[in-house]
Amino acid sequence: MDALQSNTMENQEKYNQAFVRVFGAKPEDLNENFGKDTVGEWDSVHQLGLVSEFEKAFDILFDPEDIMELTSYAKGKEILKKYEVEF
């Protein structure tokens, strides 16, 4: 396993752990369908909790537009790629 593979696996683990901590989700429940339209607990407080977890885990600072667009598991990955976080 090279450094890039190791880093992407580590990033995936950090990403999943943010959802586990904020929503109490099981890692096996995290997929493309996990989002505000399918998760009853998804509200602005939880959304900001995710932002905080991501900012700490990846040492980044979200733009306000990106905070508003963070509405699903899949969209979060898309947003983080803008901050050079690879999965």
N, C-alpha and C positions, 0 to 999 in steps of 0.2 A: 504494500500500500504506500503510495507516495504522499507527500505533504499536502497536496491539493485535495486528494481523496479524504485524508484524515481531517483536514479543516472543514470540508463540506459536511462530513459526517458529524463533526462537533457542532457546526452551525445548525444542522437539522435537530440535534439533540437539544440545544439551547432554545431553538424555536418552539419545539414541542413542549418543553418544560414550562415555557411562558404560558401556554394555554392550559397546561395541567394546573399550574399555580393560580391563575386568574379564574378559570372556570371550574376547576376540580374535575376536568375531563380525563378520561382514560386515553393513553396514547393511541390505542387501537381505534378510538372513535374520531381521531383527527384525520380528516380527508377533505377533498375538494368541496364537499357538501356542508362542511362545518362553517356556519356563518350566522349573521344576524337574522336571516330569514328562517333558519332551522333550529336555532338555539334560543330557548325561551329566556335564559339569563343574560343574553347579549344586550347590554344597554350602554349608555354613555360612560357610566362608571367603570364597567368592565373593559370597555374599549380603551379608556385612558389607562387602565391598569396594564393592558397589553403594551401600550406605547411605552409606559415606564419600564416594564420588563425588557422590552426590546432595546430601549436606549441604554439600559445598564448592561445587558448581555453583550451587545455589539458595539458599545462605546460610540454611539451616534446621537444625533439630535434631529428629531422629526420636524419637517416643515408642517405648518398648520394644515395645508391642503392634504398632506398624506395622512394626518390624524383622522380627518373627516372621511377619507377613502378606505380606511382600515375596517372593512366590514365582513371579512371572511378569512379563513385559513389560507385559501389560495391567493387572495388579494394581498395579504400580508407578505407573502413571499415575493410577489411582484414588486411591492413597494420597497422591500429591503434590498432588492437587487439594484435599485437606484442608488443605494448607499454602499454599493460594492460588497454586499453580503452574498456569498455564493452558496447554493444548495446543490 
